[in-house]
Amino acid sequence: MPSIVGPLKINSVGGGTVNFGDAFYIAPKSSAKTNSGSGSLNTGDFINTNNLVSSTNPFDSDLYDQIISRNA
């Protein structure tokens, strides 16, 4: 069914999909990898992390973790 969209302002879209009107199939494509050390992604108030030795190996032996090659 057709839709009429009036004036619109989108400041930002982070990690989401914006759709107007009819949609049969929506498949957003993205891939990301994060390498972080011990205790670096903790969130909250009054965090206390004690890490004597911490090592992060950002090298990956395989070439692709998630292949995004087509729009299907």
C-alpha positions as CSV (number, residue, x, y, z in Angstrom):
1,M,0.0,0.0,0.0
2,P,1.5,3.4,-0.9
3,S,2.4,5.9,1.7
4,I,2.8,9.6,1.8
5,V,5.6,10.9,4.0
6,G,5.7,14.6,4.8
7,P,8.6,16.7,6.0
8,L,11.2,14.7,7.7
9,K,14.5,15.2,9.6
10,I,16.7,12.4,10.7
11,N,19.8,13.5,12.6
12,S,21.5,10.2,12.9
13,V,20.8,6.4,12.7
14,G,23.2,4.3,14.6
15,G,22.8,0.5,14.2
16,G,19.3,0.6,12.9
17,T,17.1,0.6,9.8
18,V,14.9,3.4,8.6
19,N,12.0,2.3,6.3
20,F,9.2,4.3,4.7
21,G,6.4,2.7,2.9
22,D,6.1,-0.9,1.8
23,A,8.9,-3.4,2.2
24,F,8.9,-7.0,1.3
25,Y,12.4,-7.8,2.5
26,I,14.8,-5.7,4.6
27,A,18.3,-7.0,5.3
28,P,20.8,-4.5,6.4
29,K,24.4,-5.6,5.8
30,S,27.3,-4.8,8.2
31,S,30.2,-6.5,9.8
32,A,32.5,-5.3,12.6
33,K,35.2,-6.7,14.8
34,T,36.4,-5.3,18.1
35,N,39.7,-6.2,19.8
36,S,40.0,-5.0,23.4
37,G,42.1,-5.8,26.4
38,S,41.1,-7.3,29.7
39,G,38.6,-5.0,31.6
40,S,38.4,-2.4,28.9
41,L,34.7,-2.7,28.0
42,N,33.4,-2.5,31.5
43,T,30.7,0.1,32.0
44,G,29.2,1.4,35.2
45,D,30.0,3.3,38.4
46,F,33.0,2.5,40.6
47,I,34.6,-0.2,38.5
48,N,37.8,-1.7,39.9
49,T,39.8,-4.0,37.6
50,N,43.1,-5.5,38.6
51,N,45.0,-7.0,35.7
52,L,48.6,-7.9,36.3
53,V,49.3,-9.1,32.8
54,S,47.0,-8.5,29.8
55,S,47.6,-9.2,26.2
56,T,45.3,-8.8,23.2
57,N,46.0,-10.6,20.0
58,P,44.2,-8.8,17.1
59,F,45.5,-11.2,14.4
60,D,43.0,-13.6,13.0
61,S,44.1,-16.7,11.0
62,D,41.0,-16.8,8.7
63,L,40.5,-14.2,6.0
64,Y,36.7,-13.5,6.5
65,D,34.5,-13.8,9.5
66,Q,31.3,-12.8,7.9
67,I,31.2,-12.5,4.1
68,I,29.0,-9.7,2.8
69,S,29.2,-9.9,-1.0
70,R,25.7,-9.5,-2.4
71,N,22.6,-7.5,-1.6
72,A,20.5,-10.6,-1.1
